[in-house]
Amino acid sequence: MLTNQRARSSIMPLVVGLAGVGVGLVAGFLAGAKPLYLYLVLLAVPVTVFFFARFEQTVLGLLILRTSLDPFSAQQIPAAFAVGLDALTLLYVTVMLLVGRSVRTDSFWWFLVGWVMLQGLWVILLPIGGLGLDGSFLPEAIREWVRLFTWVMVYLLVMQLKDRLSPEKVISSLFLALVIPIAVALIQIFLPSLLPPFLGAGDGRIRGTIGHPNGFVTLLLLFIGLTFWKLNQSRQRLPWLLLLGLLVLCYVSTKSLFGLMMLSVFILVLIAPRLSPVTLIGGMLLVALVIGLFASSEYGQHRLTSIANTPLLNPDIDISRAILLSQGDMNSFNWRLSQWNLILNRWQYYPIFGYGLGLSIPVAGNGAYPHNDYLRALVEGGIVGLVAFLIFLVAQGVRLVQLMRSAPRGSAKRNLCYIMLAVFLSMPVAMITENIWSHTTLFFYWMILMAIAGWDWNDLGSTKTTVSVSP
């Protein structure tokens, strides 16, 4: 025991010293190249110190901070945050292994690792001419791969909180991530003139601190689900009911048409186990209330009435005519049909492996995403990539069902898994017409919850450890 303690005490100063040398070299380079990045590197020094000295508090603080970073996307702050979080996690894992401590993982984390490593295949194929685009697009492909890799690191980081903090405490702490986005959203609703342009809602759609209203609405749905969960767990329901009303207000104010579809699927799945005339009517009334609030504005009315001029509701308009109409009728659904037609035509030239990871925008050539995540996976990764994407979706659903069945009936864990399943099932539906895959903030918090859902909720404080080299 004494030998181990001496080994640990000798390793830690070495690690800190090497980290200091690395920070010094990077700071010296950035002082002349990117002054803003220099400040970020200098900020990383105290963060790293607190990370090891106050691990739980620092991790929770970093997780809460993510919702406030998107307004600084032009300065690359969210990207720097992701890289820094990845580096911190890898540093922590390295130190734990060097001092002989265990690193907690689970089977789903190993699946994530394998899946993200598979995505690296498209990064490798791009510069050697194996895809539809050439190596000049390599930075965009690497950026997309790092985004996916960050989900793996976030999951791993949260796993290290297991047996240190209760799952209920971690989830409750995540609600603090709503404070700044909701505060900004309320100002966007009632006092938009007070906000600077990069936080304003010039088109009448609120977005909080998230880059786009559509990204904000999916994040809100996730926290609406968590609020439902807290309502079932808490004895004091009034604060959670008030929060739920506030989230619904912001949800409607995003004026996202696909958000109504996601909410409908969420409610349908939520009431399905207790389906009765009363619950069915209640669910329908809630959806009707949200649609009514959505339609109360001129913009919402325009979005709803525009559906009548699409092949969905007008039998006189076929797909070919809708594509032609999209060039001048400003109908978002008809425009999507035109975009899907464009993407499919481009995909046919490279059907097996596609054009490259994260490269659907340059493939389209019009500066827009496909607005269909299945077509995005198809054009970026070909048939192989689409199959991998579908496996990724199915694996998450299977994981949630397994966790739900393994938890006792009526337990907090089982209820959380079911609400997460309701949120999850709304995603593949929305992916038909929206770019859910690009909603980075949503998946950041989704992976946090996936990790927490896999904990043994009755094992807090246990001395049981995991093997660091196997799930």
N, C-alpha and C positions, 0 to 999 in steps of 0.2 A: 504493500500500500504506500509506504514512504517513498519507494522508488518511483511509483507512478506519479505521485504528487510532485516529486522533484522534476520528473520529465515534463509534466505539464507546465510547471513554473518556468522551465527553461525554454519551452517552445513558444509560449505566449509573447515574451519580449521579442523573440526573433520574428514572429509574424507581424507584430506591431511595427518593428523596425523596417521590415521589407515593405510593408504598406506605406510607411512614411516616405521611404525612398521613392516608391512609385508615384505617390501624390506629388512629391517635389518635382520629379521629372515632367509629369503631365502639366503641373502648374506652370513650370518654366516655359514649356512649349506654347500653352494657351495664352500666356501673358502677351505674346506678340501676335497670335493668330486669332483667337476668339475670346475677347475679354469677358463676355457674358459667361462662357463656359468656365473661365477661370474662377469666377465667383461661385459657380455651382460646385466646382471641385473643392474650393476652400470650405464651402458649406458642408461638403460631404465628410470633412474631417470630424467635426463635432457629432454629426449624425452617426458616423461609424463608432465613435467612442460610446455614445449613448446606446447604440445598437447592442453592444456587448455588455455594457454596464446595467442597462435597464431594458432588457430584451423585450419583454411582453409589452411594456408601455410604448416603446419605439415602434414595434411592429404595428400595433393598433393605430398609432398616429399616422404611419405611412399609408395604411389601408384607408383611413378616413380621408386623407389628403387628396386622393386621386380624383375625386369629383370636382375639385377646384382648379384643375390644371388646364383644361381644354381652351379657355380663353387665351392662353399663351402658346397656342400651337404654332403660330408664325415664328416664335422664338425657339421652337423645338423643345420646349420645356417638358411636355408629356413624353417625348421620345427619350430625353435625358433622364427623366424619372424612371422609365422602364429599364433603361440600361443600368442605372444606378441600383435599382432594386434587384436586378439579376446579379449584379456584381456582389452586392451585400449578401444575398442568399448563398451564392457559391463560396464566398469567403467564410461565411458561418459554417457551412457544411465541411469545408476543408479543415477549419480549426477544430470542429467537433471530432472529426476522424483522426486528426493528429494527436489530440489529447485522449483518445480512446473512448469517447462517448458515442452513444448511438444516434443515428439520424432516422427520424420516423418517416416511414413511407407506408403506402398501402397498394393493393393490387391495381386500383384505378390509376394511381399516379404512374405506375410503370407502363400502363397502357398509353397514357398521355405522352410519356417519354418516347415510346416506340412510334406513336403516330406523328409526333412533331419531327422526329428523326426522318421518318418517311417523307415528310414534306420537304426536307432538305435535298431530296433527290432532284427536285425541279430547280433548285438553286445551282446544283452541280451541272445539270444538263444544259442550262441556259448558255454559259460562256463557251461550251464546247460544240455548240451548234446542233443540239439534240431537240430543240423546241422551235416554235414558230417565230420567235424573236431572237435577236442576237445579244451578245454580251454587254452591249451598251446599256441595257436595262437591268444589269446585275444589282446596282444599288437599291432599286425599288424592290427587287425580289428578296434581297437580304433584309431590308426593312420589314417586309411582311413576315419573313421567317422569325425575326427577332420578336415581333409582336406575338406570334404564336408561342414562342419559347418563353415569353414572360408569363403566359398563363401557367405553364409548367412550374416556373419558379414561384409564382404566387401560391399555387397549390402546395408546393413543398414547404414554403415558409410558414403557411398557416398550420400545416401538419406539426411543426415544431412547437406550437402552442398547446398541443394535446397534453392533457394531464397537468398543465400549468394553469390554465384558465378554464372555467366552465363554458360549454358551448353557448349557453344562454347569455353569458356576459359578453362574449365576443360578438354575437349577433346584435345584442342591444347596443353595443358600442358602434356598430356600423350605421345606426340611425343618425349619428353625429355627422356622417358624410352628407346628409341631406340639408344641413343647416344653411350653408352658403348657397347651394343651387336653388333651394326653395325661396330663400330671401331675395335672391336676384330675380327669380321667376315672378314673385309677387310685385316687385318694382316694375318688371316688364309689363305686368297686367295693368297696374293702377297708376304708375308714375313713370312711364317709359322715357319721358324727356330728361329724367335725372341721370340716366345711364350713358356712359360713353358709347360710341358707335360699335366697338367690338363686343359689348354686352347687350346692345339694344335688340329690339324685335321689330325691325323696320317693316316686315311684311305682315305684322299683326299676329304672328305665331311666336309663342314664348319658347325658350330653349334653356332657361336657367344658365348654368355655366357650361353646359354641354354644347358641342359645336353645331349641332343641328336639332331642330325640334323632333325629328324622327328618332334620333339617338336618345333624347331626353325622355320620350314617351316609353321606350322599352325599359329604361332604368326605373322610371316611375312605376311601371307594372310590377317589376321585381320587388320594389319596396311596398307596393300595395299588398302583394302576397305576404311579405314579412309582417305587415301590419295586421292582416287577418290572423296570422299565426299568433302574434302577441295578444290579440283580442281573446283568443281561446285560452291563452296561458295566464293572463293577468286577472287579478281580482278587481283592479281598478280600471274599468273599461273606458271611462269617459275620456281620458287623455288620448287613448288610441283611437277612439271614435272621431275625436276632433282632428287628429292627424290624418285619419283615413279621408275625412271630408276635404282637408286641405290638399291631399295628394290627388283626389279625384278632380278638384277644381283645376289644378295645374295640368292634369292629364287631358282634360277637355280643352284647355286653353292652348295646347300644342297644335290643335286642329289637324291631327294626323288621322286620315281616314282609315289606314290600316290598323291604327291603334284601337279603333272601335271593334275591328274584327278580332284582334288579339284579346281584348277584354271580354268579348262574347265567348270565345273559346275557353278562357280562364274560368269564367263563371260557370259555364256548362260543365266543365270537368269538376269544378269545386262542389257543385250540388248533385252530381251524378250518384254518389253513394247513398244519398238521402233523398232520392228523387221521389217527390210526391206532388200533388196538386199545389200545395202551399209553397214548397220550395221552388217549384217551376214558375209559379206566378211571381214569386218574389224575385227570382233571377231575371225574368222577363221585364219586370218593372224597373229593376236597377239598370238593365241595358237600355230600356226605353228612356229612362231619365238621363243617362249619359248622352244618348243620341239627341234627345231634346235640347240639352245644353249645347251640344255641338252645333245643332241646326239653328240656334238662337242668333248666331252671328251671320252677317252677309257672306263672309268667306265660307263658313260651314255649309250654308244653303247652296252656294255655288258648287262646292265639292260633291255634295249629295246629288244635286240635279244633273251634274255632268255624267253620272253613271247611266242615265237614260239614253245618252248618245253613244253608247258602246254596244258591242255585240252581246254583252251580258243581258241587257234588258230590251234591246231593240232588234227584233228579228230581221229588219230591213237592212241592217248594217252587218256585213260579213267581215272577216278578218282583213281581207285584202282592202276593202273600202276603208276600214278603220285605220289602216296603216297610211293610206292616202290622205285621209282627213286629219291625221295627226300633224301634218305639215302646217296646218293653219288654224285648227280649232282649239288649240291650247288645252285639249283634254288629256289629263295625265295618264289615264288608262290606255287610250289609243296611242299615246306616245310610247308607253311601255310595250305595246304590241309591236310597234315599229322597231324599238330597241332590241326586243327579243329576236325579231326576224334578222336584224343586222348581226347580232351575236352568233346566231345559228349558222348564218352564211359564212362567217369568218371561221367558225369552229371546223367546218367541213374540210378545210385545207390541212388541218393538223388534228385529226380526230383522236389519236391514241394518247398522246402526252400533252397536247394543247400548246399554249404559248408561253407559259411561265407563271410562277407564283406571284400573286398580287398585281398582275399586268392586264386585267380586263379593261381598264380605262384606255391605255394606249392601243389595245386591240380594237376597241370600238371606234376610236379616232374622233369622237365628238365630246370628249371630256367628261363623260358620264359613266357611272357604274351600270351594269346590266339591269339592276332593279329586279333581279331574280337570282337568289343565291345558288340555285341548282344549275342555272345556266352559267353563272360565274365560275362555279367549280368545274363545269364542263369545258369552258373555253380556256381557263387557266391551266387545268390539269388533264384535260382530255377525258376519255372514258375511265382511265385508271384513277385520275384525280376525283372524278365524280363518285366512283365506287368508294374510295377512301373517305370522302366527305360524308356519304350516307352511313358508312360504318361508324364514323365518329358520332353522328347524331343518334343512331340506334344504341350505341354503347352507353351513352348518357342515360337514355330512357331505361335501359335494362338495369343499369346501376341503381337508379332511383327506386325502381320496383323492388330490386333485391334488398336494398336498405330498408324500405318501408315494410316488407314482409318479415324481416328479421327483428324489427322493433316491436315491443309489446303494444297491444291495442290501446288506444287512448293516450299513449305516451307522447311527450313533446317531440321526440325525434320522429316518430311515425307521422305526426301531424305536419311537421316541417317538410318531410320528404314528399308527402302528398301535395302540399301547396307548391313545392318546387316542381313536382310533376305537372301540375296544372299550368304553371308558368311555362315550363319547357314545351308542353304540347302546343302552346300558342305560337312558339317560335317557328317550327317547320311550316305552319300555315302562313304566317306572315312572310316567310322567305320566298313565297311564290311571287310576291309583288314588291318586295322591299329588300334593301341591302342590310339585313340584320347582321350578317357576318362582319360588316365594317364597324359595328357598334362596339368599339373597344372597351368603353367604360362598363357596359352591360356584362361582357364576358369576364372582365376583371373581377367584378363582385360575384358573378356566377361561379367562378372557380373557387372563390373563398367559401361559398356556401356548399359546394360539392365536397370540399375537403372536410368541413365541419360536419356535414351529414354522415361522413364515414367514420367519425369518432365513435368510441364506445362511451356513450353518455353516462353510463353508470360506473365508469372506471376512473373518475377523477381522483387524483392523489395516489393511484396505484403505482407500485414500484416496477411494474412490468415494462420492459423495454422491447424495442424491435431490433432486428438484425439490420445493419446498415447496408448490406450488399444484396438483400433480397426482400421482396414485398412481404 
